[in-house]
Amino acid sequence: MSPLIRIPLGLAVMVVGFLMVQKTDVVLSWFGRIPFAEEKFGSGGSRFFYKLLGIATTFLGIFIATNVISGILEDLAGILTHSGS
């Protein structure tokens, strides 16, 4: 992927992840509580889950911007198709 597309896309994904962590109450009001997270993490589990999801999204954006994601996807495809070395 061209750096002219990859870097702004990665930055945009990083911003979305940062905002998910920063504005967890807004995300919670949009998508609601997650019964699984409330059960496993206790009271406030949905907020914690959305923060974890935001952190993961931020790292995904970093991987996209630095082109690490292509290597990860190639390795995953190799594992799934058994064509890896």
C-alpha positions, -999 to 999 in steps of 0.1 A, spaced: 0 0 0 12 35 -9 26 55 20 3 84 9 -27 62 18 -12 40 46 0 68 69 -31 89 69 -53 58 73 -31 46 102 -33 80 118 -71 80 114 -74 46 130 -51 57 159 -73 88 165 -105 66 166 -88 43 191 -77 72 212 -112 87 212 -126 54 222 -104 54 253 -109 91 260 -146 93 254 -157 59 267 -190 72 280 -200 84 245 -191 50 230 -211 33 258 -242 55 251 -239 46 214 -235 9 217 -248 1 252 -236 -23 278 -220 -56 269 -234 -84 290 -203 -106 286 -180 -78 298 -203 -70 327 -203 -107 338 -166 -113 334 -152 -79 346 -179 -70 371 -195 -36 374 -181 -12 349 -169 -41 327 -184 -25 296 -164 7 301 -132 -14 307 -139 -35 275 -144 -4 254 -111 10 267 -93 -23 259 -109 -22 224 -97 14 220 -62 5 229 -62 -24 205 -76 -1 178 -48 24 185 -22 -3 181 -38 -14 149 -35 21 136 2 21 145 7 -12 127 -11 2 96 10 34 96 43 16 100 33 -11 75 38 -38 101 2 -50 95 12 -64 60 37 -87 75 12 -99 102 -15 -105 75 10 -124 53 20 -146 82 -16 -152 91 -25 -161 55 4 -185 54 -7 -202 86 -43 -205 74 -34 -218 39 -5 -240 51 18 -223 26 41 -208 52 77 -218 55 
